Amino acid sequence: MTKPVPRAGLLKIDPYVPGKSATLSVTADGARVYKLSANETPLGPSPRAVEAVRDLAPHMAAYPDGSSRLLREAIGERYRLDPARIIAGAGSDQILELLALAYVGPGDEGVYSQYGFLEYKIVILAAGGTPKVAPETRYTANVDALLKAVTEKTKMVFLANPNNPTGTYLPAKEIERLADALPPHVILVLDAAYAEYVLADDYEAGIAFATTRGNVVMTRTFSKIYGLAGLRLGWGYGPAHVIETLDRIRSPFNISSVASAAGVAALQDRAHIDAAVAHNAKWLPWLAAEIDALGLEVLPSVGNFLAIRFPDEAGRRAADADKFLTQRGLVLRAIGAYDMPQFLRLTVGPQEANERVVAALADFLQNVHV
Ligand SMILES: Cc1ncc(COP(=O)(O)O)c(C=O)c1O
């Protein structure tokens, strides 16, 4: 051996490639560039969160409270949960990582669905486990397929509900069927990163299941509707024994003082969140209908984004559209890494961005771009 070698399996991990950033703020024609590739909120953070960060800035020499008590209490109050059963993470990604690290070791399997959020595969492999993929039906997770993928080696099932990048979801009844049928030693992780956007009556983010069952954990984030993605803040809620385990292995100061304070302030600004929900409720269906009217298939989404399928024709493919839209200052997300190369994912943006996307797609489809 000539150099240090990482643990077995780690080199099988394809690094996560985030959505493209907008490299310029205006195009060559002077049009504003919109980044619609990372499901960030067009409303930005709550002004109260911005103020909280400013107020804390002079105090950044001090370590944060390692237990994130005030944040957990604020989350507990907002969602009516026991703060002792909440763990804060540097993004919900960190909670997913801790879960895999704690429960999925070498020889164990972690299950997720075919077009499920890519981070699941990464954290399972990083923990030394083996990923197992359950097929989906019409780009929607399938409970029977997930259950079929479970073996005696399975330690964890990850389900994004709604899922990124498809935007599809499973109703509470289906989640209940999944939770009921899983062996009690298998943890069901309900990743509800987009829960606040979902308006469907039959949806449940996971609170009911994580409250009553010994093997269900829900993860949530401040990165999406709360507009704090840059601060890295998320949380998990689950049975006390799981949260206590995660607490043992997290780094002692995993949440910065500014992130914590911004989270508390953001939770208190209900009007800001209501405005973000209303904006999405208006523009998500508008975009879906307009894009559908152009003749492009749009997957039914309950999140703040849409997966758009492009024709398999030279000059009209998703990659051609990506190039065309980027030149027009509209940066979408290519999702070939999800094995969906014929799709682009579009985040609901501000009004001007949404209108420009529809107009640009109409122009794109007028001509063949080779
Ligand atoms: C389904 C899903 N889960 C989790 C995350 C991770 O978000 P964060 O680590 O910013 O909380 C994302 C972000 O894209 C996501 O789409």
The ligand as an ORCA input file, in Angstrom:
! r2SCAN-3c Opt
* xyz 0 1
  C     -35.929     15.536     -0.065
  C     -34.823     16.319      0.540
  N     -34.371     15.968      1.737
  C     -33.377     16.621      2.345
  C     -32.763     17.688      1.734
  C     -31.596     18.295      2.443
  O     -31.817     19.567      2.802
  P     -30.930     20.302      3.925
  O     -29.737     19.458      4.217
  O     -30.583     21.587      3.302
  O     -31.838     20.400      5.095
  C     -33.184     18.124      0.482
  C     -32.521     19.233     -0.196
  O     -32.498     19.367     -1.381
  C     -34.248     17.406     -0.132
  O     -34.687     17.754     -1.343
*
